[in-house]
Amino acid sequence: MTRTKTNLLDFDRASLESFFITSGERSFRASQVMKWMHHYGVDDFSLMTNLGKRLRQYLDDHAQIKAPVHELERLSEDGTRKWLFRLEDGNCIETVFIPEKSRGTLCVSSQAGCSLNCSFCSTGRQGYNRNLTVSEIISQIWVANKALGRDPKGGRLITNVVFMGMGEPLLNFDNLVKAISILLDDLAYGLSKRKVTVSTAGVVPAIDRLRTVCDVSLAVSLHAPNDDLRDVLMPLNKKYPLRQLLDACIHYLGVNPHRRITFEYVMLAGINDSLKHADELITLLSHVPSKINLIPFNPFPNSGYQTSGQTVIDRFRDRLMSAGLMTVTRRTRGDDIDAACGQLVGQINDRTRRSMRYHHMMNEAG
């Protein structure tokens, strides 16, 4: 009978300390192994030379450092990279690295698919299978770090991590928080809380809960300035309408005058991009410390939406800025390899049957 080995990529420092104590070892072994795993990307216990031979053999017999297989890596003309990871159950997820002059951002997935069914998102059209484990989340950073190497000065190219890939992070709360713990740990990736961003469609109770355990940067997928339109674009709004969502955002910031919530707003031609919508947005966010990212819609087949024209986007941005709202238009990156916002699809064993229903509907319409 084959023994199932414990994957140490599932453990933050506290969990790894417990593993070693249970194994009859001193807790400081966790610090040593974390550095080997995350600082150096080592997955072979025999190379961990500051561990005794007996301990290395024990780890080899009972544990492993195992990431999902990355089956495909694609490079965009603008330098954006996308990896496709195959999980052990056959699902595939996608991860994207976006290089910029002053930083490198890794966009990480938290679920196989997404259960929220936002109408403008290609990921949502694929349906949903399950939450990712801690190791499946952290492996995306682990593999990307090894693939990218270091900059000429020896620093890591990944300076920021955003949970904006496949899935709703706050619906995988416990695994998300443990993965964040690893990202913030100086013995692992040593990122500051401001360099880690969780993006949510607005799971209000989980926003309140996140603030009490780890107040990393928060981004909210807003995309509409009123409940009627947001109900259509994002069905979750029917459960947690805008007033509840914004109250949770204000509470999340606490009394810190320097923090802001990032609100993401995809620009859909003729749907949410008029000056009337801009004025509604100004009123809606008048009491919330905000930064607004306007995102040109990234097309995908049979989406039913079109991208707002650049003149329309500029006019919308200028109206918000004239009212004192910090607003930027996000530059589309990686769309030539389907790595732009809303385009990640992977390969999902859809237990919701949403993708099957959608394709049937499209065939009927055709």
C-alpha positions in Angstrom: 0.0 0.0 0.0 1.5 3.3 -1.1 1.8 5.9 1.7 0.4 9.4 0.9 3.2 11.9 1.5 2.5 15.3 3.1 3.0 18.2 0.7 5.0 20.8 2.6 3.9 23.5 0.2 0.5 23.3 2.0 2.1 24.6 5.2 2.6 28.1 6.5 5.3 28.5 9.2 2.9 27.6 12.1 1.6 24.5 10.3 5.2 23.4 9.4 6.3 23.9 13.0 3.4 21.6 14.1 4.5 19.1 11.5 8.0 18.9 12.9 6.9 18.8 16.5 4.5 15.9 15.7 7.4 14.2 14.0 9.6 14.4 17.1 11.7 17.3 15.8 12.4 20.8 17.1 10.2 23.5 15.8 13.1 25.5 14.3 13.4 22.9 11.6 10.4 24.7 10.0 12.4 27.8 9.5 15.2 25.9 7.8 12.9 24.0 5.4 10.8 27.1 4.6 14.0 28.9 3.4 15.0 26.0 1.3 11.6 25.7 -0.3 10.7 29.3 -0.9 13.9 31.3 -0.9 15.8 28.8 -3.0 13.1 26.8 -4.7 14.6 23.5 -3.6 12.3 20.4 -3.7 14.9 17.7 -3.0 15.4 17.1 0.7 18.9 15.6 0.1 20.1 19.1 -0.9 19.0 20.6 2.4 22.5 20.4 3.8 21.8 22.0 7.2 19.5 19.1 8.1 20.8 15.9 9.5 21.0 12.8 7.4 18.4 11.0 9.5 15.9 13.9 9.2 16.5 14.2 5.4 15.7 10.5 5.1 12.6 10.9 7.2 11.3 13.8 5.1 12.0 11.8 1.9 9.9 9.0 3.3 7.0 11.0 4.6 6.9 14.3 2.8 7.2 16.0 -0.5 7.5 19.4 -2.1 5.3 19.0 -5.1 3.8 21.7 -7.4 1.2 21.0 -10.2 2.7 20.4 -13.6 2.9 23.5 -15.7 2.0 22.2 -19.1 2.2 25.4 -21.1 4.0 28.7 -20.9 3.2 31.5 -23.4 4.9 34.8 -23.8 3.1 37.9 -25.1 4.6 40.5 -27.3 4.5 43.0 -24.4 6.5 40.7 -22.1 3.5 39.2 -20.2 3.8 35.5 -19.4 1.1 33.0 -18.8 1.4 29.5 -17.3 -1.2 26.7 -17.6 -1.0 24.3 -14.6 -2.6 20.9 -14.7 -3.9 19.8 -11.3 -3.9 16.2 -10.1 -7.7 15.9 -10.7 -7.4 17.0 -14.3 -8.5 20.6 -13.9 -6.2 23.3 -15.3 -5.7 26.8 -13.9 -3.8 29.8 -15.3 -1.4 32.3 -13.8 -0.1 35.5 -15.4 3.1 37.5 -14.8 3.0 41.2 -15.8 6.4 43.0 -15.9 6.7 46.7 -15.6 9.6 49.1 -15.1 9.2 49.5 -11.3 7.6 46.1 -10.4 6.6 42.7 -11.5 3.0 41.5 -10.7 1.9 37.9 -10.5 -1.8 37.3 -11.0 -2.8 34.2 -9.1 -5.8 31.9 -9.3 -7.7 30.7 -6.2 -10.3 28.4 -7.6 -10.7 26.0 -10.5 -13.3 28.0 -12.4 -15.6 30.5 -10.7 -19.0 30.1 -9.1 -20.1 33.7 -9.5 -21.1 33.9 -13.2 -20.3 37.5 -13.9 -21.7 38.1 -17.4 -18.7 39.8 -18.9 -16.0 37.3 -17.6 -14.7 34.4 -19.7 -13.6 32.6 -16.6 -17.2 32.6 -15.3 -18.5 31.1 -18.5 -16.3 28.0 -17.9 -18.2 27.1 -14.7 -16.8 26.0 -11.4 -15.2 22.8 -10.0 -13.6 23.5 -6.6 -11.4 25.6 -4.3 -7.6 25.3 -4.8 -5.5 23.9 -1.9 -2.8 26.0 -0.3 -0.1 24.2 -2.2 -2.0 24.8 -5.5 -2.2 28.5 -4.8 1.4 28.9 -3.5 2.8 26.7 -6.2 1.9 29.4 -8.8 4.4 31.7 -7.0 6.9 29.0 -6.4 7.0 27.9 -10.1 6.9 31.5 -11.5 9.9 32.5 -9.2 11.9 29.5 -10.5 11.0 30.2 -14.1 11.7 33.9 -14.0 14.9 33.8 -12.0 16.2 37.0 -10.5 17.0 40.5 -11.8 20.6 41.6 -12.4 21.0 42.9 -8.9 19.8 39.6 -7.4 16.3 40.6 -6.4 13.2 38.7 -7.3 11.3 39.8 -10.3 7.9 39.2 -8.6 7.4 42.2 -6.3 3.6 42.1 -6.1 1.0 39.3 -5.9 -2.6 39.9 -6.8 -5.4 37.4 -6.3 -7.2 38.4 -9.5 -6.9 35.2 -11.5 -9.5 32.4 -11.8 -12.1 32.3 -9.0 -13.4 34.4 -6.1 -10.6 34.4 -3.5 -12.9 35.1 -0.5 -14.9 32.0 -1.2 -11.7 30.0 -0.5 -11.1 31.9 2.6 -9.0 29.6 4.8 -6.7 28.5 2.1 -6.3 32.1 0.9 -5.3 33.3 4.3 -2.7 30.5 4.8 -1.3 31.3 1.3 -1.1 35.0 2.2 0.7 34.1 5.5 3.4 32.3 3.4 3.7 35.3 1.0 4.2 37.7 3.9 6.7 35.5 5.8 10.3 36.7 5.7 11.4 33.1 5.5 9.3 32.6 2.4 8.6 35.6 0.1 8.8 38.5 2.5 6.2 40.7 0.7 4.6 43.6 2.6 0.9 43.7 3.1 0.6 46.5 0.6 2.2 44.4 -2.1 -0.5 41.6 -1.8 -3.9 42.4 -3.1 -7.1 40.4 -2.8 -9.7 41.1 -5.4 -13.3 40.3 -4.6 -16.7 40.6 -6.3 -18.1 41.7 -3.0 -18.4 38.8 -0.5 -19.3 41.1 2.4 -19.0 38.7 5.4 -15.6 37.6 4.2 -14.4 41.2 3.7 -15.2 41.8 7.4 -13.4 38.6 8.4 -10.3 39.3 6.3 -9.8 42.6 8.1 -9.5 40.8 11.4 -6.9 38.3 10.3 -4.8 40.0 7.6 -5.6 43.5 6.2 -3.8 43.2 2.9 -4.7 45.5 0.1 -8.3 45.1 -1.1 -9.6 45.5 -4.6 -13.4 45.4 -5.4 -14.8 44.4 -8.8 -17.5 47.1 -9.0 -18.3 47.5 -12.7 -21.7 49.3 -12.1 -22.7 52.4 -10.2 -26.2 51.2 -9.2 -27.8 48.0 -8.0 -30.1 47.4 -10.9 -27.2 47.3 -13.4 -24.9 45.4 -11.1 -27.6 42.8 -10.5 -27.4 42.0 -14.2 -23.6 42.1 -14.6 -22.8 40.5 -11.3 -25.5 38.3 -9.7 -23.7 38.3 -6.4 -25.0 41.8 -6.0 -28.5 40.5 -5.3 -27.1 38.9 -2.1 -24.8 41.7 -1.1 -26.0 45.0 -2.6 -23.9 48.1 -3.0 -24.7 49.8 0.3 -23.7 46.7 2.2 -20.5 46.3 0.1 -19.4 49.9 0.5 -20.1 49.8 4.3 -17.8 46.8 4.5 -15.1 48.6 2.4 -15.2 51.6 4.8 -14.9 49.3 7.8 -12.0 47.5 6.2 -10.0 50.6 5.9 -10.6 51.5 9.6 -9.2 54.8 10.7 -6.0 54.7 8.5 -6.1 58.0 6.5 -3.6 56.8 3.9 -5.3 53.6 2.7 -7.7 53.3 -0.3 -9.9 50.7 -1.7 -9.2 49.9 -5.4 -12.4 49.7 -7.4 -12.2 47.9 -10.7 -14.6 49.1 -13.4 -14.7 47.3 -16.8 -15.8 49.6 -19.6 -18.6 48.0 -21.6 -19.8 50.0 -24.6 -23.3 51.3 -24.2 -23.8 49.4 -20.9 -22.0 51.3 -18.1 -19.9 53.9 -19.8 -22.1 57.1 -20.1 -21.5 60.3 -18.2 -24.7 59.6 -16.3 -23.0 56.4 -15.0 -19.9 58.4 -14.2 -22.0 60.9 -12.1 -23.7 58.0 -10.3 -20.2 56.5 -9.5 -19.1 59.9 -8.1 -22.1 60.0 -5.8 -21.7 56.3 -4.8 -18.0 56.7 -3.8 -18.1 60.2 -2.4 -17.4 58.9 1.2 -15.1 56.0 0.4 -11.3 56.6 0.0 -10.9 55.2 -3.5 -8.7 54.5 -6.4 -10.6 53.6 -9.6 -9.1 51.4 -12.3 -11.0 51.7 -15.6 -10.5 48.5 -17.5 -11.2 48.3 -21.2 -13.3 45.2 -21.8 -11.1 42.4 -23.1 -13.2 40.5 -25.8 -13.8 36.8 -25.9 -16.0 34.7 -28.3 -19.7 35.2 -27.9 -19.3 37.5 -25.0 -22.2 39.8 -26.1 -20.2 42.9 -25.1 -18.0 45.4 -26.8 -15.2 47.5 -25.5 -15.9 51.2 -25.0 -14.1 53.5 -27.4 -11.0 55.3 -26.2 -12.7 58.7 -26.4 -15.6 57.4 -24.2 -13.2 56.0 -21.7 -11.2 59.2 -21.6 -14.3 61.3 -21.1 -15.5 59.0 -18.3 -12.1 59.2 -16.6 -12.0 62.9 -16.8 -15.4 63.3 -15.3 -14.4 61.2 -12.3 -11.1 63.0 -11.9 -12.8 66.4 -12.0 -14.8 65.3 -9.0 -11.6 64.4 -7.1 -11.6 60.7 -7.6 -8.2 59.1 -8.2 -8.7 57.3 -11.6 -6.4 55.5 -14.0 -7.1 53.6 -17.2 -5.5 50.2 -17.0 -3.4 49.4 -20.0 -4.4 46.0 -21.5 -1.6 43.5 -21.2 -1.3 40.0 -22.6 -4.5 40.0 -24.7 -2.6 38.4 -27.6 -2.2 35.2 -25.4 -5.6 35.5 -23.7 -3.9 36.6 -20.5 -5.8 39.9 -20.0 -8.3 40.7 -17.3 -11.4 38.4 -17.6 -9.8 36.2 -20.2 -8.4 33.3 -18.1 -10.2 30.1 -18.7 -8.0 27.1 -18.1 -9.7 23.7 -18.5 -12.4 23.1 -15.9 -14.4 20.0 -15.1 -17.5 22.1 -14.6 -19.7 20.6 -11.9 -22.2 23.5 -12.2 -22.9 22.5 -15.9 -22.9 26.2 -16.6 -20.6 25.9 -19.6 -22.7 23.1 -21.0 -25.9 25.2 -20.7 -24.2 28.2 -22.2 -23.0 26.3 -25.2 -26.4 24.7 -25.7 -28.0 28.2 -25.6 -25.5 29.5 -28.2 -26.2 26.5 -30.5 -29.9 27.1 -30.2 -29.5 30.8 -30.9 -27.3 29.9 -34.0 
